[in-house]
Amino acid sequence: MDALYAIKTIFKAKVIVFGVKNTQKLLENFDFIDKVEVIDFAARGGNQQVLKQINSFNCDYLIAFHAKSFFVKFLLQTNAKRIIIRLKWLSFLSPRCITINISFIKRFFKDRSERAKFLYYARKINPKLYDEKIKNLCFDTKIKIPAENEIFVQNFLNSYKLKEKDFIVINPFAVSTPYNLSIQDYITLICKASLMKQVIIPTYEAVHQEFMEQINSLDALLNKQIFIFKNNEDILNLVALLNYSKCLISPSTGTIHLATNLEIPSIGLYPYKDDEQWPTFNKNYVFIPKPQKELIKEDIDRIIEECLDRLKRLLD
């Protein structure tokens, strides 16, 4: 988001974001984004429909953070004047592409976060002007929460007599990383954490039923110390829930990045090096040394106990 803010503020550009529906929900209330165009390669019309949508804006610059060969070929079919993209053979050979050497960034940049990388992409539009302006730029990119989402979460909290900042959120779900605990291990963590503070677990349609089948054995704690927040498709409900929470425990996935944006304290269950790429607001991590399928009991016990110890210190 900081890269988009920099593009709008420094270059006075019209900023169009092409993304999925959740992206639209998160970004549509920012005044530094002119339009969020929802695209779906899997929908009727496929690539040609997306190509038509992109070309309708006659972009001076397209910034792409993925650079698979098929995607570079697709972007080269657009009418964008220049394409800022990772260095690959296809992008290197095209005079329309302004390339980013990621290996160079990883080797020589002190700040290796995704935020810094995205800002470097933005800089490529006009490096001289960017360098003049960036030092005095004050970023205002905290996610805006509409009243309807605030009310949705308030109604949930009121139904269980839960108070603002008097509960923690534990998110066990992650699609993007194999470095995570199993659901059963999370249930152990949830039970122990609930002895310190009331716990809310946010679920969504794709995971809710299976998770409930595994956690229903905790009848004595459910709706007393442990509460399930089944969200609909609106990601801003999750944002509102996080904003009311005391802290979040989560693997390295979108939920913890939302908490970072909101400046909510968290405990990140992270693989090594993710703390460099995706630093959290309070930089509090428990490192998972191996993918889930390779973890042994001693690893799991250590991760859970360290997480609980960090939670105790955070709550004190």
Secondary structure, 3 states (H helix, E strand, C coil): CHHHHHHHHHHCCCCEEEECHHHHHHHCCCCCCCEEEECCCCCCCHHHHHHHHHHCCCCCEEECCCCCHHHHHHHCCCCCCEEEEECCHHHHHCCCEEEECHHHHHHHCCCCCHHHHHHHHHHCCCHHHHHHHHHHCCCCCCCCCCHHHHHHHHHHHHHCCCCCCCEEEECCCCCCCCCCCCHHHHHHHHHHHCCCCEEEEEECHHHHHHHHHHHCCCCCCECCCEEEEECCCCHHHHHHHHHHCCEEEEECCHHHHHHHHHCCCEEEEECCCHHHHCCCCCCCEEECCCCHHHCCHHHHHHHHHHHHHHHHHHHC
